């Protein structure tokens, strides 16, 4: 629950992709006990795929990163 609360706090600050990547990385490493390469790859792929589905395909407005992404 604390991880989801932290995700909600940083979502606007760091943007959707970075916050989602960090949350998934925590879930994969701490809860699922995945190895680092698999956790990193899974987090990155999932964050980018959800971005593509919601932002590009469905045209949902997501929090932008500080770098404009």
N, C-alpha and C positions, 0 to 999 in steps of 0.2 A: 504494500500500500504506500509505503514511503517513496518507493521508486516512481510510482505513478504521480504522486504529489510533486516530487522534484521535476518530473517531466513536464507537468502543467506549468510549473514556475519558470522553467527555462525555455519553453517552446517559443514564446514571443521574442526572447532575447537572442537565441542562437539559430532559430529557424526550424522548419519542419524536418528537413532531411537530417541535420546534425543531431537534433534532439531524439528523433526516432532511432537513428543509428546507435546512439549512446544507450538508450533504453533497451533496445534489443540485445546489444552487446552485454549489458548487465544480466538480462534474462538468460541468454545463452550460456554465459560463463558461470554465474552464481546459482542459478536455479536448475539448469539442464546439464551443467558440468561438461560442456563441449570443449574440445581443444581450441587453442587460440586461432589457428588458421581457419577452422570451420566456423567458429563464432564470428570472426571478423568478416569472412566472406558472406555468411548468412545474414548478418546484420546489414552489410552494405547492399547486397542484392535486394533484400526485403525493403529497406528504406527507399532505394531508388525505384523499385517497382511500384510501391504504394504512391510515390510522388508522381510517377508517370500516369498511373490510373486516375488518381484524383485531380491532379493539376492539368495534365495534358488531355486526357481522354474525357473526363467529366467536367472540366473547367471549374473546379472548386477553388475558392480563394484560400490559400494556405499561408501561414506565417512565413514571411521571407527571411532569409538570413541577413546578417549585417552587411554581407557582401553583395546583396541584391539578387540572390538566387531564389 
